[in-house]
Amino acid sequence: MLTSKQRVRLSALAQGLSCLASVGRAGVTEALSSRLTELLSQHELVKLRLSGENSGERRVQAEDLAARSGSELVRIIGKVAIFYRANPDPDARKIDPGE
């Protein structure tokens, strides 16, 4: 579970990142979950574009993706969600979320 300070730090780090995937017309699919899991393994911090009509629908999509990928939902800003999952190997970690 991320603290509020860690969320702020990760959000700041994600500001310069591009969205690497997006939720399509089919919604949250197994293929998208697999893609997010793969991206998190490579980058640890990933931005993803959501497609919901309202903020409640986008939150459900983001929480579903976080649960499927085993990641933390850092923040949702508009139609963009930020996900974080630390690399299981401490020596291979690229991002330090802070304390």
N, C-alpha and C positions, 0 to 999 in steps of 0.2 A: 504494500500500500504506500503510495507516494504522499509525502507531506505537502502542504501548500507552498513551502519554499522550493521544494523540488519541482513542483508543477510550474512555478513561475520561471525557474531556471530552464527547464526543458522547453517551455513555450518560447522563451527568448532564443534558444538555440534553433528551434524549428522555424523561426521567422524567415530565415534566408533560404529555407528548403522549398523545393517545388513539390507539388502533389504527384506522387508516383503511381497512383491508381485511383479509380473512381467507381462508385456504385452505379451500375447501369439500370436499364429498364426492368431487368429481372430481379432487381433488389440484391439482397445479401445472399450470394450463392456459395456453394462449396468451393468453386474455382476461385472466387474472390478471396475467400478465407485462406485458401492455400497460398495465393499470391501474397497476401498480407503477411502470412507466416514466413514466407521466403524473404520478403523485403525486410522484415524485422531481424531475421538472422543475419542479413548482410549489413544493415544500416543502424539497427537498434532504435532509431527515432524516425518515424514515417508520418507524412501528411497524406491524407486521403480525402478525396472530394465525395461528399454525400449527395443523395438525390431526393431526399424527402421534401414534401410540400411544406411542412411546418417544422418548427423546432422540436416538438415532441416526437415526431416520426424520425427525424434525423438522430435524435438521442437514442432511440430504440435501435436504429441501424448500427450506430457506433458502439453501443454496449454489447450488442450481439456479436459484432466483429471482434471486440476486445475479448469476450469470453471464448470465442472459437479459436482465437490465435494465442491465447494465454498471455495477453499483453495488458498494460494499463492504459486506460483512456486518460490522456493528460488534460485535454481541453477540446471543446467544440467552439469554433468561432465561425458564425454564419453557416456556410455549407462545407466547411473544412474541419476535419477531425485530426487530432494529433495522437499517435499511439507510441508507447515506449515499452520495450522489453530488453532488459540487460542480457548481454551474452552470457551463457552459463560458464564460460571459461573466463576467469578474472583477468588473465593475461591478454586476452583478445578483446577486451572491452574498449570501445572507442569513446564512449560518452560517460562522463561522471555526473549523475544527477544532483550531486551535492548532498548536504546533510539535512 
